[in-house]
Amino acid sequence: MKERDQSIDLVKIIAMLMVLLLHTGVVRGWSGGYGPVPEVYQIAGIAMPLFLMASGYLLAGKTATLKYCARKIWGILRFTFIICAAWNLILFLFGKVDFREAVVAFIRDFPGCLLQYGYFFHFWYFGAMIIIYALLPVLHSLIHSKYLKYAIAATFILSTAACVADVYCFFEKEHVRQTLRLWYWLFYFLSGAFLNPHKDKIPSFNWLHAFIAMCVFVIFAHFIDAGGNEYLFGSVPCMAYAIITFIACMNTRIRDNAIIANLSKCFLPVYAIHIILLLFMFNHQPMIGIERLFIPQIAIAVEYLTASSVIILVSLAITRIPYMDRIFRI
């Protein structure tokens, strides 16, 4: 039996761990720059670009029929509806809110979550993917044409222009919801798609190159104030950091590794429930006492490792519950 290359699973796992790192700092209560440890916030700055590149890489090999795209869009809507409804039902059943408050919260969460509103604000990613799936028949034709490089160049220019506008006047922060920043999402999506048929010809970037790219981005983000990581997605250092890290994963030959396979499968439950679990953990002992025990640099490392381990273990357990695989599937 032919061994399965798990390089793209590694990309998804790294992106997942970076999302956990990013939101651990947010829920922890520090400012957008993570207070005395801003480098942590910046290191996690390529989580969503990696997700989009992985999606482009995988979808480049799919047949983008209208039926396939409609099924994927329906899967996202069904999944986000179930998660939002289930959470508000749980709050009602445990007496945290009355029936009216639960209904109002659900209406706010769905479909508002797809535009970064409500409790599940991080579901904006699914909103962006709905748009990409709606465009996929056109994108698929573009991906397999001679014009792909020109499309990537065009989205690169638009992304860079948006980043410059953010630095000068916080353009996107004031006017564009994260779901709708298609210049970024299409750049990373198309870049991932471009690498799929060229995987045997990609540069020999390794983890040392990725570490250097990370350091360059951290230094760049330290001095450039655009309002946060999400407004630097169009910067050259961020693009280089994301692309080099993605290629480093592709050049890491992993085949039939059980740990990688299981961690990759728990991406969707981790993404769905991690905010809930982070808020719970950081409002109860012993997590709330960690910051008083250690200096900030050590505290956030302990908090992150503890919280991530709990969230991943819970997610792995969820994937083993009968019929749950049907819910956590798009």
C-alpha positions as CSV (number, residue, x, y, z in Angstrom):
1,M,0.0,0.0,0.0
2,K,1.3,3.4,-0.9
3,E,2.3,5.6,2.0
4,R,0.3,8.9,2.4
5,D,2.3,12.1,2.5
6,Q,1.2,14.1,5.6
7,S,3.0,17.3,4.9
8,I,-0.2,19.2,4.4
9,D,-1.5,17.8,7.7
10,L,1.6,19.3,9.4
11,V,0.7,22.7,8.0
12,K,-2.8,22.4,9.5
13,I,-1.4,21.4,12.8
14,I,1.0,24.3,13.0
15,A,-1.8,26.7,12.0
16,M,-4.0,25.2,14.7
17,L,-1.3,25.5,17.4
18,M,-0.7,29.2,16.3
19,V,-4.5,29.9,16.6
20,L,-4.4,28.5,20.1
21,L,-1.3,30.7,20.9
22,L,-3.0,33.8,19.5
23,H,-6.2,33.4,21.4
24,T,-4.6,32.2,24.6
25,G,-3.1,35.7,24.8
26,V,-6.3,37.4,23.8
27,V,-8.5,35.5,26.4
28,R,-5.7,35.8,28.9
29,G,-6.6,39.5,29.1
30,W,-3.5,41.2,27.9
31,S,-3.7,43.8,25.2
32,G,-3.5,43.2,21.5
33,G,0.3,43.3,21.8
34,Y,0.3,40.7,24.6
35,G,1.6,43.2,27.1
36,P,5.2,42.4,28.1
37,V,5.5,39.6,25.6
38,P,4.5,41.1,22.2
39,E,6.6,38.6,20.3
40,V,4.2,35.8,21.2
41,Y,1.4,37.7,19.4
42,Q,3.6,38.3,16.4
43,I,4.9,34.7,16.1
44,A,1.3,33.5,15.8
45,G,0.6,36.0,13.0
46,I,0.5,33.5,10.1
47,A,-2.1,31.1,11.5
48,M,-4.8,32.2,9.1
49,P,-2.5,32.6,6.0
50,L,-1.4,29.0,6.6
51,F,-5.0,27.8,6.8
52,L,-5.8,29.5,3.5
53,M,-2.7,28.2,1.8
54,A,-3.6,24.7,2.9
55,S,-7.1,25.1,1.6
56,G,-5.8,26.3,-1.8
57,Y,-3.3,23.5,-2.0
58,L,-5.9,20.9,-1.3
59,L,-8.7,22.4,-3.4
60,A,-6.4,22.8,-6.4
61,G,-6.6,19.0,-6.9
62,K,-10.4,18.8,-6.5
63,T,-13.0,18.9,-9.3
64,A,-14.9,22.2,-8.6
65,T,-18.4,21.3,-9.8
66,L,-21.3,23.5,-8.7
67,K,-22.6,20.5,-6.7
68,Y,-19.3,20.2,-4.9
69,C,-19.2,23.9,-4.0
70,A,-22.8,24.0,-2.9
71,R,-22.3,20.9,-0.7
72,K,-19.3,22.6,1.0
73,I,-21.1,25.9,1.5
74,W,-24.1,23.9,3.0
75,G,-21.6,22.0,5.2
76,I,-20.2,25.2,6.6
77,L,-23.6,26.7,7.3
78,R,-24.8,23.5,8.9
79,F,-21.7,23.3,11.1
80,T,-21.8,26.9,12.3
81,F,-25.5,26.7,12.9
82,I,-25.2,23.6,15.1
83,I,-22.3,25.0,17.1
84,C,-24.0,28.3,17.8
85,A,-27.4,26.7,18.6
86,A,-25.8,24.0,20.8
87,W,-23.8,26.5,22.8
88,N,-26.8,28.8,23.5
89,L,-28.9,25.8,24.4
90,I,-26.3,24.7,26.9
91,L,-26.3,28.2,28.5
92,F,-30.1,28.1,28.7
93,L,-30.2,24.5,30.2
94,F,-27.6,25.4,32.8
95,G,-29.5,28.5,33.8
96,K,-26.8,31.0,32.6
97,V,-29.4,32.8,30.5
98,D,-33.2,32.8,30.2
99,F,-34.9,31.7,27.0
100,R,-35.2,35.2,25.5
101,E,-31.5,35.9,26.1
102,A,-30.6,32.6,24.5
103,V,-32.6,33.3,21.4
104,V,-31.2,36.9,21.1
105,A,-27.7,35.5,21.6
106,F,-28.2,32.8,18.9
107,I,-29.5,35.4,16.4
108,R,-26.5,37.5,17.1
109,D,-24.1,34.5,16.8
110,F,-25.6,33.0,13.6
111,P,-25.1,34.1,10.9
112,G,-23.3,37.0,12.5
113,C,-20.3,34.8,13.4
114,L,-19.6,34.5,9.7
115,L,-18.9,38.3,9.7
116,Q,-16.9,38.3,13.0
117,Y,-19.8,39.2,15.2
118,G,-21.0,37.5,18.4
119,Y,-19.5,34.9,20.7
120,F,-18.0,32.8,17.9
121,F,-16.3,35.8,16.2
122,H,-13.5,33.6,15.0
123,F,-15.9,31.9,12.6
124,W,-15.2,34.7,10.2
125,Y,-12.8,32.2,8.6
126,F,-15.8,30.1,7.6
127,G,-17.4,33.2,6.2
128,A,-14.4,33.8,4.0
129,M,-14.4,30.1,2.9
130,I,-18.0,30.4,1.9
131,I,-17.0,33.2,-0.5
132,I,-14.1,31.2,-1.8
133,Y,-16.3,28.2,-2.4
134,A,-18.8,30.4,-4.2
135,L,-16.0,31.6,-6.4
136,L,-14.3,28.2,-6.7
137,P,-15.5,27.2,-10.2
138,V,-13.9,30.4,-11.5
139,L,-10.9,30.1,-9.3
140,H,-10.4,26.5,-10.4
141,S,-10.3,27.5,-14.0
142,L,-7.9,30.2,-13.2
143,I,-5.7,27.9,-11.2
144,H,-5.3,25.6,-14.2
145,S,-4.6,28.3,-16.6
146,K,-1.6,30.4,-17.7
147,Y,-3.1,33.4,-15.9
148,L,-2.6,32.1,-12.3
149,K,0.7,33.9,-11.8
150,Y,-0.9,37.2,-12.9
151,A,-3.7,36.6,-10.5
152,I,-1.3,36.0,-7.7
153,A,0.6,39.2,-8.6
154,A,-2.6,41.2,-8.7
155,T,-3.7,40.0,-5.3
156,F,-0.2,40.6,-4.0
157,I,-0.4,44.3,-5.1
158,L,-3.9,44.7,-3.7
159,S,-2.8,43.1,-0.4
160,T,0.3,45.3,-0.1
161,A,-1.8,48.4,-0.9
162,A,-4.3,47.4,1.9
163,C,-1.5,46.9,4.3
164,V,0.0,50.3,3.6
165,A,-3.4,51.9,4.0
166,D,-3.7,50.2,7.4
167,V,-0.4,51.6,8.5
168,Y,-1.3,55.1,7.5
169,C,-5.0,55.3,8.4
170,F,-6.2,51.9,9.9
171,F,-8.3,51.5,6.7
172,E,-9.4,47.9,7.2
173,K,-9.9,48.3,11.0
174,E,-12.4,51.1,10.3
175,H,-14.1,49.9,7.1
176,V,-13.7,46.2,6.2
177,R,-14.7,43.1,8.2
178,Q,-12.1,40.4,8.3
179,T,-14.3,38.0,6.3
180,L,-14.4,40.4,3.4
181,R,-10.6,41.1,3.0
182,L,-10.5,38.9,0.0
183,W,-7.3,40.4,-1.4
184,Y,-5.5,38.6,1.5
185,W,-7.5,35.4,1.4
186,L,-7.2,35.0,-2.4
187,F,-3.5,35.7,-2.4
188,Y,-2.8,33.0,0.1
189,F,-5.3,30.6,-1.4
190,L,-4.0,31.0,-4.9
191,S,-0.4,30.8,-3.6
192,G,-1.2,27.4,-2.0
193,A,-2.9,26.3,-5.2
194,F,0.1,27.3,-7.2
195,L,2.4,25.1,-5.1
196,N,0.3,22.0,-5.5
197,P,1.4,21.1,-9.1
198,H,4.9,22.4,-8.4
199,K,5.5,20.5,-5.2
200,D,8.5,18.7,-6.8
201,K,10.1,22.0,-7.9
202,I,9.6,24.1,-4.7
203,P,12.7,25.8,-3.1
204,S,14.6,23.8,-0.5
205,F,13.4,25.9,2.4
206,N,13.8,24.2,5.8
207,W,13.0,25.1,9.4
208,L,16.0,27.3,9.8
209,H,14.8,29.4,6.9
210,A,11.3,29.5,8.5
211,F,12.9,30.6,11.9
212,I,14.8,33.4,10.2
213,A,11.6,34.5,8.4
214,M,9.8,34.4,11.7
215,C,12.4,36.6,13.4
216,V,12.3,39.1,10.5
217,F,8.5,39.4,10.8
218,V,8.6,39.7,14.6
219,I,11.1,42.6,14.2
220,F,9.1,44.2,11.5
221,A,5.8,43.9,13.4
222,H,7.4,45.4,16.5
223,F,8.1,48.6,14.7
224,I,5.1,48.8,12.3
225,D,1.8,49.7,14.0
226,A,-1.1,48.7,11.7
227,G,-3.5,47.8,14.5
228,G,-2.5,44.1,14.9
229,N,-1.3,41.0,13.1
230,E,-4.4,40.8,10.9
231,Y,-3.5,44.1,9.3
232,L,0.0,42.9,8.3
233,F,-1.1,40.0,6.2
234,G,-0.3,42.0,3.1
235,S,3.2,42.9,4.2
236,V,6.2,41.3,2.5
237,P,7.6,39.9,5.8
238,C,4.3,38.2,6.7
239,M,3.9,36.8,3.2
240,A,7.5,35.5,3.3
241,Y,7.1,34.0,6.8
242,A,3.9,32.2,5.8
243,I,5.1,30.9,2.4
244,I,8.5,29.8,3.7
245,T,6.9,28.0,6.7
246,F,4.4,26.3,4.3
247,I,7.3,25.1,2.0
248,A,9.3,24.0,5.0
249,C,6.3,21.8,5.9
250,M,6.2,20.4,2.4
251,N,9.9,19.6,2.5
252,T,9.4,17.7,5.8
253,R,8.6,14.2,4.6
254,I,6.2,12.6,7.1
255,R,4.3,9.5,6.1
256,D,1.8,7.4,7.9
257,N,2.5,9.0,11.3
258,A,-0.4,8.2,13.7
259,I,0.2,11.3,15.9
260,I,0.1,13.7,12.9
261,A,-3.0,11.9,11.6
262,N,-4.9,12.2,14.8
263,L,-3.9,15.8,15.5
264,S,-4.9,16.8,12.0
265,K,-8.4,15.3,12.5
266,C,-9.1,17.3,15.6
267,F,-8.5,20.7,13.8
268,L,-12.2,21.4,13.4
269,P,-13.3,20.7,17.0
270,V,-10.3,22.6,18.3
271,Y,-11.2,25.6,16.2
272,A,-14.9,25.4,17.2
273,I,-14.5,25.0,21.0
274,H,-11.2,26.6,21.9
275,I,-12.6,30.0,22.8
276,I,-15.2,28.4,25.1
277,L,-12.6,26.3,26.9
278,L,-10.1,29.1,27.1
279,L,-12.6,31.5,28.7
280,F,-13.6,28.7,31.2
281,M,-10.0,27.8,32.1
282,F,-8.8,31.4,32.6
283,N,-11.7,32.2,34.9
284,H,-10.9,29.3,37.3
285,Q,-8.0,28.0,39.3
286,P,-5.3,27.0,38.8
287,M,-5.0,29.0,35.6
288,I,-5.8,32.3,37.1
289,G,-2.9,31.9,39.6
290,I,-0.2,31.1,37.1
291,E,0.5,34.7,36.2
292,R,1.2,35.5,39.9
293,L,3.6,32.6,40.2
294,F,5.9,33.3,37.2
295,I,7.4,36.1,35.3
296,P,5.3,36.9,32.2
297,Q,7.6,35.1,29.7
298,I,7.3,31.9,31.7
299,A,3.7,32.4,32.7
300,I,2.4,32.6,29.1
301,A,4.4,29.5,28.1
302,V,2.9,27.5,31.0
303,E,-0.6,28.8,30.3
304,Y,-0.3,28.1,26.6
305,L,1.0,24.5,27.0
306,T,-1.6,23.7,29.7
307,A,-4.5,25.2,27.8
308,S,-3.5,23.8,24.4
309,S,-3.0,20.3,25.9
310,V,-6.5,20.4,27.5
311,I,-8.2,21.7,24.4
312,I,-6.5,19.2,22.1
313,L,-7.3,16.2,24.4
314,V,-11.0,17.3,24.7
315,S,-11.1,17.6,20.9
316,L,-9.5,14.2,20.4
317,A,-12.1,12.7,22.8
318,I,-14.9,14.4,20.8
319,T,-13.7,12.8,17.6
320,R,-14.1,9.4,19.2
321,I,-17.8,9.9,20.2
322,P,-20.1,8.0,17.9
323,Y,-21.7,10.2,15.2
324,M,-19.7,13.3,16.2
325,D,-17.6,12.8,13.1
326,R,-20.8,13.8,11.1
327,I,-21.1,17.1,13.0
328,F,-17.4,18.0,12.8
329,R,-17.2,17.5,9.1
330,I,-17.5,20.1,6.3
